[in-house]
Amino acid sequence: MSARSDRRRLALRGADLVLMAMHHRWKRAGISENALLVVETNLPVEPDRVRRALARFALQCPWVSARLARPFPWGKLAWTRGGTAAPPVHHERVDSRAAFDRAIEHELNASIDPAREAPLRARVLDIQAADGGARGALVLTWFHPLMDPRGAQNLLAYLQERNGADPATARSDPQHTRPPDLRSLRDRGVIARRSLAYMRDLVPVPPTSPGAGRLPTGRIAFRRVALANHERWDARSGPRDIAWHLAVVGGSMATLWRRRGLPDTPFVVPVAVDLRPKGAPGPTIGNCLAFHFARFRPSQTAGTATLAAALRAQMADAVRDGQIEANAVAMDFLQLRPLSMMLRALPWAGGGDAFSFNCADVGGVPRALERVFGRRVVNAYHVPSVVPRPGIGVFFNRCGPTDNVVVSWAYGSVDESEAEAILHDLSAALRDRAGGEPIAAGGAARAARR
């Protein structure tokens, strides 16, 4: 059992609370707070192996079966240990790729109530191929404040290595939660005040998002494209990183802004920064993230390389000035605030639009996940929910030689045709940059027309 798993309560950290506050603001829309890790395999996965692995893991790390509670109106939101029952594992057979996409959409929209059920569940899917063979998929669905995508990858790697095999051959027990910040309250307060001062001047003009003035339906959809990347990049255009991805997404969003007649006010986009130590798996539970806020106007998106360089310079300035660390420390001071007050640290968000859109690059799937439960991994990607405003998010990752682009959107805030146009633009940009070829597409759009 890990060194800290004997605790009865595990308080949520800053990034977890911000995620909850964003959804709380739009709770009447009825949109789930789910996030998914979808792992496609060359053959079906045996569901009993997953059940046994989760049962053993729940004994080591009870937070995957915990409940979320606040002991008093002014207390800290925390995971509380219940029993040791493992999270549920469902098994389903689907007869087509379209049915598989509908199953993913169902997981995305089937809300988890963390006060009454485990914040994690798994679904094993057997996918009937057109040639009569069968492939498989393992889908981890979690209440997003439980962990981030890297945490989900860590969890699956631990299930595979420590629980899916002989425990005598496994590594020493990992640390599943972040250690506490040992700096004094006074020192952390000084750092947090620096973040608040930074926020007050960061965005002089409030941003606009596609969801402004629109009524969401309470349903999330997604579309995905996978591209084979042949590594034929043009070195003159710079590295393919989050800044480059954000510049490409910004150009596609600028087209949407022009179609909608939205103003040329600066985009404000939160960029997640992983706080885990370099080269180490780091904690599983909790969103181990700080945030940088990228800013640029729609009219500045014509030159991708130029904009990407400017965005890299913004991020470098934020690191040099200590703003990313200050933002991380400040978020942890939200623990005693009610959810309705947590976003007051963003003074520009008073009108409803905290950000213009979401964008994240999860990076590469670790080599530890080349195989899961005896099956070869064909592809793996992240599918999260989004709130009605901004109403749309774009998420990148790489699994081996495959680039994945996922667009999630809130119906009503964004139209299906708008989401598909953005995905088309992004996949074309990736093909042009990497010499890649489309190898798969999927999503919920077909299900939406049923």
SVG drawing of the C-alpha trace seen along z (x, -y; Angstrom):
<svg xmlns="http://www.w3.org/2000/svg" viewBox="-33 -47 48 61">
<polyline fill="none" stroke="black" stroke-width="0.4" points="0.0,0.0 1.4,-3.4 2.7,-5.6 -0.2,-8.0 -3.1,-5.7 -4.0,-5.3 -5.5,-8.8 -9.3,-9.0 -9.6,-12.2 -7.8,-13.6 -8.5,-17.3 -8.9,-18.5 -6.0,-20.6 -6.3,-23.9 -6.6,-22.6 -9.3,-20.1 -11.3,-22.9 -11.1,-25.1 -12.5,-22.3 -15.4,-21.9 -16.0,-25.7 -16.2,-26.0 -18.9,-23.3 -20.7,-24.6 -21.1,-27.9 -23.1,-26.1 -24.7,-23.4 -28.2,-24.2 -27.0,-23.1 -26.7,-19.5 -23.4,-18.8 -21.2,-16.0 -17.8,-16.6 -16.5,-13.4 -13.1,-12.8 -12.1,-9.7 -9.0,-7.8 -9.8,-5.5 -7.3,-2.7 -7.9,-0.7 -6.3,2.8 -5.6,5.3 -7.7,7.9 -10.5,7.7 -9.4,7.3 -10.6,9.8 -12.9,7.9 -12.1,10.2 -8.5,9.2 -9.5,5.5 -11.8,6.2 -9.1,8.1 -6.6,5.3 -8.9,2.6 -9.9,4.6 -6.2,4.9 -5.5,1.3 -8.4,0.1 -6.7,1.7 -3.5,-0.3 -5.2,-3.5 -8.7,-3.8 -9.4,-7.2 -10.5,-5.5 -13.5,-4.2 -13.9,-7.2 -16.8,-9.7 -16.6,-13.5 -17.8,-15.4 -17.5,-18.7 -17.8,-18.2 -19.1,-21.7 -20.3,-24.6 -16.9,-26.1 -14.9,-22.9 -12.6,-21.5 -13.9,-19.4 -12.2,-16.1 -12.3,-12.5 -13.4,-10.3 -12.6,-6.7 -15.6,-4.3 -15.3,-0.6 -12.7,1.1 -15.1,2.1 -13.5,1.7 -14.9,-0.8 -17.3,0.9 -16.2,2.5 -18.8,2.9 -18.5,5.1 -20.2,4.6 -19.9,5.9 -20.5,3.4 -21.0,4.4 -19.5,1.4 -17.2,-1.6 -20.3,-3.8 -21.6,-1.8 -18.2,-2.2 -18.4,-6.0 -21.9,-6.0 -20.6,-4.0 -17.8,-6.6 -20.4,-9.4 -22.5,-7.6 -19.6,-7.4 -18.9,-11.1 -22.4,-12.1 -23.3,-9.6 -22.5,-11.9 -20.7,-10.6 -22.1,-11.8 -19.0,-11.7 -21.0,-12.1 -22.8,-8.9 -20.7,-6.6 -17.1,-5.9 -15.4,-8.7 -14.0,-6.1 -15.4,-3.4 -14.2,-1.2 -15.8,0.2 -14.4,3.0 -15.6,3.0 -15.4,5.8 -15.5,4.2 -16.6,6.5 -14.5,5.7 -15.9,5.7 -13.7,8.7 -15.2,10.8 -12.4,10.4 -12.6,8.5 -10.6,5.7 -11.0,4.3 -11.0,1.1 -10.6,0.2 -12.3,-3.0 -11.5,-4.7 -14.1,-7.3 -13.6,-9.5 -15.0,-12.6 -12.5,-15.1 -11.4,-16.6 -10.1,-13.1 -7.1,-13.2 -5.7,-14.6 -4.9,-12.7 -1.3,-11.9 -2.8,-10.5 -5.1,-8.3 -2.1,-7.0 -0.3,-6.4 -3.3,-4.5 -3.5,-2.3 0.2,-1.6 0.0,-0.6 -3.0,1.6 -1.0,3.2 2.3,3.6 1.5,4.0 -1.9,5.5 -2.2,7.2 1.0,9.3 2.7,11.2 3.0,8.6 6.4,10.2 7.9,8.7 6.4,5.2 8.3,2.1 8.1,0.7 4.8,-0.9 4.4,-4.4 3.3,-7.6 -0.3,-8.1 -1.0,-11.6 1.0,-14.8 2.9,-15.5 1.8,-18.6 3.5,-22.0 5.8,-22.3 6.3,-26.1 4.8,-28.2 1.4,-29.7 3.0,-33.1 5.4,-32.3 2.6,-30.7 0.4,-33.8 3.1,-36.1 3.3,-34.0 -0.4,-33.8 -0.9,-37.6 1.6,-37.9 -0.7,-35.8 -3.8,-37.9 -2.0,-41.1 -1.0,-39.4 -4.6,-38.3 -6.0,-41.8 -4.0,-43.3 -3.7,-40.3 -6.9,-40.7 -8.0,-44.4 -10.8,-43.4 -13.0,-40.4 -12.8,-37.6 -15.7,-36.3 -16.5,-32.6 -18.6,-30.8 -21.1,-29.9 -21.9,-33.5 -25.6,-34.2 -26.5,-30.6 -28.5,-28.0 -26.7,-24.7 -28.7,-21.4 -26.9,-19.7 -25.1,-17.3 -21.5,-16.9 -20.3,-15.5 -16.9,-14.8 -15.1,-14.2 -11.7,-12.7 -9.2,-12.2 -6.0,-10.1 -3.2,-10.7 -0.1,-8.6 2.9,-10.9 5.9,-10.2 8.1,-12.8 8.6,-14.8 8.5,-18.2 9.7,-21.5 12.4,-22.4 12.1,-26.1 8.7,-26.3 9.9,-25.4 9.1,-22.7 5.7,-21.0 4.7,-21.9 1.7,-23.3 2.5,-26.8 2.4,-25.6 -0.8,-23.6 -2.4,-26.6 -1.4,-28.9 -3.0,-26.4 -6.2,-26.1 -6.3,-29.9 -6.3,-30.3 -9.3,-27.9 -11.1,-29.6 -10.5,-33.0 -12.4,-31.7 -15.3,-30.8 -15.2,-34.2 -15.4,-35.9 -18.4,-33.7 -20.2,-34.6 -19.3,-38.3 -17.6,-38.1 -15.3,-41.0 -11.5,-41.0 -11.0,-41.0 -8.0,-38.9 -8.4,-35.2 -7.7,-34.0 -6.7,-30.3 -5.6,-28.4 -2.5,-26.3 -1.9,-23.5 1.6,-23.0 2.3,-19.6 3.8,-19.9 5.2,-16.3 8.9,-15.9 10.6,-15.5 11.3,-11.9 9.1,-10.4 5.5,-9.1 4.5,-11.4 1.2,-11.3 -1.9,-9.6 -4.7,-11.2 -5.4,-14.9 -4.9,-17.3 -1.2,-18.0 -1.4,-21.2 -0.7,-24.9 -1.9,-27.2 -0.5,-29.8 -3.0,-32.1 -2.1,-32.6 -3.4,-35.8 -3.6,-36.8 -6.1,-38.4 -8.0,-36.6 -6.4,-39.1 -2.9,-37.8 -3.5,-34.3 -2.5,-34.6 1.1,-33.5 1.3,-30.3 5.1,-30.3 5.1,-33.9 2.2,-33.5 3.7,-30.3 7.0,-32.1 5.1,-34.9 3.2,-32.4 6.4,-30.6 7.9,-34.0 4.8,-34.6 5.2,-31.2 8.9,-31.8 8.2,-35.2 5.6,-33.6 8.1,-30.9 10.9,-33.5 8.7,-35.8 7.4,-32.9 3.8,-33.5 3.0,-29.8 4.2,-28.7 2.3,-31.6 -0.9,-30.6 -0.5,-27.0 0.0,-28.2 -2.9,-30.6 -5.3,-27.9 -4.6,-25.9 -6.0,-28.8 -9.4,-28.1 -9.9,-25.1 -12.1,-27.0 -14.2,-29.0 -17.6,-27.9 -17.6,-26.9 -19.6,-30.0 -16.8,-32.2 -13.8,-30.4 -13.6,-32.1 -13.6,-35.6 -9.8,-35.5 -10.4,-35.9 -11.8,-39.5 -12.4,-39.4 -14.8,-36.4 -17.7,-38.4 -19.7,-38.4 -19.6,-34.6 -16.7,-34.0 -13.7,-32.9 -11.9,-31.7 -12.3,-31.8 -11.8,-28.1 -9.9,-25.2 -6.8,-23.7 -4.4,-21.1 -1.6,-18.8 -1.4,-15.7 1.9,-14.7 3.0,-11.1 1.5,-7.9 4.3,-6.3 6.0,-3.2 4.7,-1.4 1.3,-1.4 2.5,0.3 0.6,3.3 -2.3,3.5 -3.6,6.8 -1.8,8.9 -3.1,6.9 -1.1,4.6 -2.2,1.0 -3.3,-0.3 -4.1,-3.8 -4.9,-5.8 -6.4,-9.3 -8.2,-11.6 -11.8,-12.8 -12.9,-15.4 -16.1,-17.2 -16.3,-21.0 -18.5,-23.7 -21.1,-25.7 -18.9,-28.7 -16.5,-28.5 -18.3,-25.5 -15.5,-23.9 -12.1,-22.4 -9.4,-20.9 -7.1,-18.2 -3.9,-16.7 -1.9,-13.6 0.5,-11.2 0.4,-7.4 3.4,-5.9 3.4,-7.0 -0.1,-8.3 -1.3,-11.9 -4.7,-12.3 -6.9,-15.4 -10.1,-15.4 -12.7,-18.2 -15.3,-18.2 -18.2,-20.6 -21.4,-21.5 -24.4,-21.2 -26.2,-24.5 -23.0,-26.5 -21.4,-25.2 -23.0,-23.6 -21.9,-20.2 -20.9,-21.8 -18.7,-24.3 -16.9,-21.6 -16.4,-19.5 -15.0,-22.5 -12.5,-23.1 -11.4,-19.5 -11.0,-19.6 -8.7,-22.6 -6.6,-21.1 -6.2,-17.7 -5.2,-19.5 -2.6,-21.5 -1.1,-18.4 -0.9,-16.6 0.8,-19.5 3.3,-19.8 4.1,-16.2 3.5,-14.5 0.9,-12.4 -2.1,-10.6 -5.6,-10.2 -5.9,-6.7 -9.2,-6.9 -12.0,-9.3 -14.7,-9.0 -17.0,-10.8 -20.5,-11.5 -21.7,-13.4 -23.5,-10.4 -25.2,-9.6 -26.3,-13.2 -28.4,-12.8 -30.3,-9.8"/>
</svg>
